[in-house]
Amino acid sequence: MALKLQKGMSLIRIHIIACRVFSRELSYYASQSPHIVDITWLPQGLHDTPEKLRQMLKDTLNDLYLQKEKQMLKHWPDCIVLGYGLCSNGIVGLESRDTPLVIPKTDDCIAIFLGSQKRYLDLFQKYNGTYWLNNGWIETAFIPSEEMLDKRYREYVRLYGEENADFLLEQDKLWAYNYNSCGYISSSVYDCPDYPLLAEQIAKHHNWKYCKFEGDNRLIKAMTEGRWNNDEFLICPRDHRVEATYDKSKIHAVPVQRE
């Protein structure tokens, strides 16, 4: 139940389940929110294996309900927000129970960091073949810097021997041929001056063009403030399931028949 405050304001409880790439921005805006916000963090990189992402999200939701059942939670959230976009269909099939699920209508986290799906698509058209980085990716993901590639090579040598390590590292580099640019997204919450320099070095190492873009945290802030308009967020009501639409709306909710 939402708490009633003075002047008619309702204080709601929001539980966010999010990828760790959002840790700095979401943590900041959660601390500034007029509502009560809890966050459960999941590992970065789950979008690479959508089935694993979907299962971890289901497991996290199940764990929340188990805590509720065992009376380990003193307060149940009024809504559960996912800090994910469509993410290779990793959120498709998730079901709300008695609590609405709120999900940004974006392809992935890059659109969220850029402030809108429209801006993401506009930049995608102009800068097709861009490898995106920001503070969250640099801090939580494997990035193709010289240092990290060298670290991976040494690990391959330790595990498989030098000859096999050479082959494996070459295989690891094949994906880089799909890109021609490295785009760094700044953040008004935290923007370490070393990070765009690192992104520029990565671009140089791979013979990519380097571009820097100003980030926009409006969608991240909206997640923590309960400002979810229907154009940019799916509010999946109780007893509904998330499905992909394969159009510009990305996702919608369909009823679930429960026994």
GUDODREN-784565 format. One record per residue (C-alpha): residue number from 1; residue in one letter; x, y, z. Coordinates in pm, 1 decimal. Example, Ala and Ser with C-alpha at 12.3 -4.5 7.8 and 13.67 -1.06 7.14 Angstrom:
residues 2
1; a; 1230.0; -450.0; 780.0
2; s; 1367.0; -106.0; 714.0
//
This chain:
residues 259
1; m; 0.0; 0.0; 0.0
2; a; 124.4; 350.0; -81.7
3; l; 179.0; 571.2; 219.0
4; k; -18.1; 894.6; 237.8
5; l; 190.5; 1198.0; 326.2
6; q; 94.4; 1554.6; 393.7
7; k; -43.2; 1765.0; 108.2
8; g; -190.0; 1452.2; -51.8
9; m; 136.7; 1307.0; -178.2
10; s; 155.2; 928.4; -203.3
11; l; 486.3; 769.4; -111.7
12; i; 527.9; 445.1; -304.2
13; r; 776.9; 163.6; -273.7
14; i; 970.9; 75.2; -586.8
15; h; 1191.2; -231.8; -620.5
16; i; 1431.3; -217.3; -914.6
17; i; 1604.6; -523.5; -1060.5
18; a; 1887.7; -394.5; -1276.2
19; c; 2208.0; -472.4; -1458.5
20; r; 2519.8; -347.5; -1279.4
21; v; 2602.5; -110.9; -1565.3
22; f; 2346.5; 122.8; -1406.2
23; s; 2502.6; 113.9; -1058.7
24; r; 2625.0; 473.5; -1040.2
25; e; 2324.9; 641.5; -1203.2
26; l; 2052.7; 432.2; -1042.8
27; s; 2214.9; 451.0; -700.1
28; y; 2230.9; 829.1; -724.4
29; y; 1874.7; 882.4; -841.5
30; a; 1740.8; 625.9; -595.0
31; s; 1900.4; 829.7; -316.5
32; q; 1729.1; 1144.9; -446.9
33; s; 1388.8; 989.7; -520.2
34; p; 1079.4; 1116.5; -340.1
35; h; 981.7; 750.0; -308.5
36; i; 1134.1; 448.2; -131.0
37; v; 1360.2; 259.9; -372.2
38; d; 1532.9; -75.4; -327.0
39; i; 1764.8; -222.9; -590.1
40; t; 1870.1; -578.4; -668.1
41; w; 2177.0; -594.2; -893.9
42; l; 2240.5; -862.8; -1155.8
43; p; 2573.5; -928.3; -1334.3
44; q; 2664.2; -739.0; -1649.4
45; g; 2670.3; -936.0; -1975.4
46; l; 2356.3; -1147.3; -1934.4
47; h; 2217.0; -999.2; -2258.7
48; d; 2474.7; -1214.8; -2442.5
49; t; 2272.9; -1521.2; -2335.8
50; p; 1906.6; -1411.8; -2331.2
51; e; 1787.2; -1742.4; -2183.7
52; k; 2019.6; -1695.4; -1887.5
53; l; 1903.8; -1334.4; -1843.6
54; r; 1539.5; -1443.4; -1848.5
55; q; 1605.4; -1719.6; -1595.7
56; m; 1797.2; -1491.4; -1360.5
57; l; 1518.9; -1235.3; -1372.9
58; k; 1263.3; -1507.1; -1298.6
59; d; 1479.3; -1638.9; -1014.1
60; t; 1513.5; -1289.3; -868.4
61; l; 1137.8; -1232.8; -882.5
62; n; 1080.3; -1575.2; -726.5
63; d; 1326.3; -1489.5; -450.7
64; l; 1135.6; -1170.7; -370.6
65; y; 812.1; -1365.9; -340.1
66; l; 984.6; -1628.5; -127.4
67; q; 1103.6; -1355.0; 108.0
68; k; 747.5; -1227.4; 120.8
69; e; 613.3; -1576.4; 194.5
70; k; 864.6; -1624.5; 476.7
71; q; 785.0; -1277.2; 611.7
72; m; 1144.9; -1169.9; 558.2
73; l; 1034.8; -849.0; 386.9
74; k; 880.6; -590.2; 613.1
75; h; 732.3; -401.5; 317.2
76; w; 626.2; -527.1; -24.0
77; p; 686.0; -297.5; -323.5
78; d; 399.2; -127.3; -502.2
79; c; 575.1; -197.7; -832.1
80; i; 882.2; -376.4; -965.3
81; v; 1093.9; -194.9; -1223.7
82; l; 1338.5; -370.7; -1453.4
83; g; 1661.2; -189.3; -1536.2
84; y; 1669.9; -355.6; -1877.3
85; g; 1549.4; -290.7; -2227.8
86; l; 1437.4; -568.9; -2458.2
87; c; 1796.7; -699.7; -2438.8
88; s; 1786.8; -964.7; -2711.8
89; n; 1437.8; -1070.3; -2594.0
90; g; 1577.6; -1157.8; -2250.7
91; i; 1275.8; -1003.3; -2076.8
92; v; 1017.5; -1169.0; -2301.7
93; g; 803.3; -1420.7; -2114.5
94; l; 833.7; -1259.9; -1772.4
95; e; 506.3; -1253.2; -1581.2
96; s; 365.3; -1014.8; -1328.3
97; r; 175.2; -1171.4; -1039.6
98; d; 7.5; -939.5; -795.9
99; t; 250.1; -651.9; -858.9
100; p; 297.7; -453.3; -1182.5
101; l; 623.5; -483.7; -1375.0
102; v; 758.0; -163.2; -1527.2
103; i; 1003.7; -190.3; -1819.0
104; p; 1158.5; 73.1; -2050.0
105; k; 1053.3; 32.6; -2412.6
106; t; 1406.5; 28.9; -2551.5
107; d; 1628.0; -214.2; -2737.4
108; d; 1889.5; -219.1; -2463.3
109; c; 2070.9; -17.8; -2197.7
110; i; 2245.2; 205.3; -2453.8
111; a; 1913.7; 366.7; -2545.4
112; i; 1846.7; 420.9; -2175.1
113; f; 2184.9; 589.0; -2122.7
114; l; 2120.8; 807.5; -2428.4
115; g; 1784.8; 917.6; -2290.4
116; s; 1542.7; 768.9; -2542.5
117; q; 1488.1; 493.7; -2794.6
118; k; 1440.4; 758.0; -3065.1
119; r; 1780.5; 916.0; -3004.8
120; y; 1939.4; 571.1; -3002.1
121; l; 1785.0; 483.7; -3339.4
122; d; 1883.9; 821.0; -3486.3
123; l; 2245.0; 768.3; -3379.4
124; f; 2233.3; 407.6; -3496.3
125; q; 2144.8; 526.9; -3844.6
126; k; 2420.1; 788.8; -3844.0
127; y; 2687.0; 583.3; -3666.8
128; n; 2608.3; 228.1; -3772.6
129; g; 2874.5; -10.5; -3644.2
130; t; 2940.9; 165.7; -3313.9
131; y; 3080.1; -12.0; -3008.2
132; w; 2932.8; 175.4; -2710.9
133; l; 3104.0; 247.4; -2380.4
134; n; 3027.3; 448.2; -2068.7
135; n; 3132.0; 442.3; -1703.4
136; g; 2911.3; 139.3; -1627.2
137; w; 3047.5; -68.8; -1913.3
138; i; 3407.0; 21.1; -1839.7
139; e; 3366.9; -66.4; -1472.0
140; t; 3169.4; -390.1; -1504.4
141; a; 3221.1; -542.8; -1850.0
142; f; 3504.6; -701.0; -2042.2
143; i; 3623.1; -426.7; -2274.4
144; p; 3867.9; -478.6; -2562.6
145; s; 4149.3; -265.1; -2423.4
146; e; 4512.0; -372.9; -2471.5
147; e; 4541.0; -439.4; -2098.7
148; m; 4234.1; -663.4; -2079.6
149; l; 4321.2; -850.4; -2398.8
150; d; 4669.5; -914.5; -2262.2
151; k; 4518.8; -1035.7; -1934.4
152; r; 4288.1; -1273.2; -2121.2
153; y; 4579.5; -1400.8; -2331.7
154; r; 4785.2; -1480.3; -2021.5
155; e; 4489.3; -1667.2; -1876.2
156; y; 4454.1; -1868.5; -2197.0
157; v; 4824.8; -1954.8; -2184.1
158; r; 4786.3; -2073.4; -1825.5
159; l; 4485.6; -2289.1; -1908.5
160; y; 4555.1; -2414.4; -2260.8
161; g; 4918.2; -2344.2; -2354.7
162; e; 5071.4; -2077.4; -2575.3
163; e; 4980.0; -2219.7; -2916.8
164; n; 4614.1; -2262.1; -2824.6
165; a; 4613.3; -1922.3; -2655.5
166; d; 4717.0; -1752.3; -2980.2
167; f; 4429.1; -1918.3; -3164.9
168; l; 4171.4; -1843.3; -2894.2
169; l; 4267.4; -1477.5; -2872.8
170; e; 4238.1; -1440.1; -3249.5
171; q; 3890.0; -1589.2; -3227.3
172; d; 3805.1; -1343.8; -2950.9
173; k; 3899.9; -1055.5; -3178.7
174; l; 3677.3; -1156.7; -3470.6
175; w; 3376.5; -966.6; -3336.6
176; a; 3573.1; -639.4; -3364.1
177; y; 3543.7; -651.5; -3743.4
178; n; 3170.9; -579.6; -3705.3
179; y; 3248.6; -229.9; -3573.1
180; n; 3400.2; 84.8; -3717.1
181; s; 3353.2; 332.1; -3430.4
182; c; 3376.9; 353.9; -3052.7
183; g; 3116.0; 580.2; -2896.3
184; y; 3164.7; 699.6; -2538.5
185; i; 2854.8; 818.3; -2349.8
186; s; 2921.6; 1071.2; -2074.7
187; s; 2717.0; 1096.8; -1755.5
188; s; 2614.7; 1394.5; -1545.3
189; v; 2623.0; 1166.0; -1240.6
190; y; 2979.7; 1041.4; -1277.4
191; d; 3222.5; 1090.5; -1562.4
192; c; 3581.5; 997.7; -1480.5
193; p; 3818.0; 1189.2; -1716.3
194; d; 4022.5; 871.6; -1768.7
195; y; 3727.6; 681.2; -1915.6
196; p; 3684.7; 870.9; -2245.2
197; l; 4063.2; 857.2; -2285.2
198; l; 4044.4; 479.1; -2246.1
199; a; 3762.1; 463.3; -2501.2
200; e; 3972.6; 669.3; -2739.7
201; q; 4266.7; 430.9; -2689.5
202; i; 4041.2; 133.0; -2763.9
203; a; 3924.7; 302.0; -3084.4
204; k; 4284.2; 362.9; -3187.9
205; h; 4386.0; 4.7; -3105.7
206; h; 4111.0; -133.7; -3332.6
207; n; 4143.4; 134.8; -3601.8
208; w; 3796.7; 266.2; -3519.4
209; k; 3668.8; 620.9; -3531.7
210; y; 3618.4; 773.7; -3184.2
211; c; 3304.6; 970.2; -3095.5
212; k; 3183.6; 1114.2; -2766.1
213; f; 2816.4; 1169.2; -2686.0
214; e; 2647.9; 1346.1; -2399.0
215; g; 2439.7; 1104.3; -2194.4
216; d; 2085.8; 1177.1; -2080.0
217; n; 1967.3; 1021.6; -1753.0
218; r; 1600.6; 1115.4; -1785.6
219; l; 1479.5; 755.4; -1823.6
220; i; 1697.5; 635.1; -1535.2
221; k; 1565.6; 914.6; -1315.6
222; a; 1209.9; 832.1; -1421.1
223; m; 1258.8; 470.6; -1308.2
224; t; 1321.4; 588.4; -952.0
225; e; 1055.5; 858.9; -944.8
226; g; 758.2; 661.4; -1073.0
227; r; 719.8; 880.8; -1381.9
228; w; 635.9; 610.0; -1633.8
229; n; 457.7; 734.0; -1942.9
230; n; 302.8; 473.0; -2170.4
231; d; 508.5; 579.7; -2471.5
232; e; 841.4; 497.7; -2305.9
233; f; 754.3; 238.1; -2041.4
234; l; 549.4; -77.5; -2038.7
235; i; 344.8; -105.6; -1722.1
236; c; 265.3; -476.6; -1720.1
237; p; -34.8; -517.5; -1485.9
238; r; -94.8; -806.7; -1252.0
239; d; -156.2; -1143.7; -1414.1
240; h; -1.1; -1037.7; -1744.7
241; r; 302.3; -1154.8; -1940.4
242; v; 559.9; -952.1; -2134.6
243; e; 572.3; -1021.8; -2507.7
244; a; 773.1; -865.0; -2792.1
245; t; 576.2; -667.8; -3052.1
246; y; 851.6; -644.0; -3318.1
247; d; 753.6; -284.6; -3389.7
248; k; 853.5; 51.4; -3244.9
249; s; 663.8; -15.8; -2920.0
250; k; 905.1; -309.3; -2853.5
251; i; 696.3; -486.4; -2587.1
252; h; 341.0; -520.5; -2463.5
253; a; 148.2; -708.3; -2196.8
254; v; -88.9; -999.7; -2259.3
255; p; -316.9; -1164.6; -2001.8
256; v; -205.5; -1484.6; -1831.1
257; q; -467.6; -1747.5; -1756.5
258; r; -394.5; -1880.7; -1408.6
259; e; -551.9; -2193.0; -1268.0
//
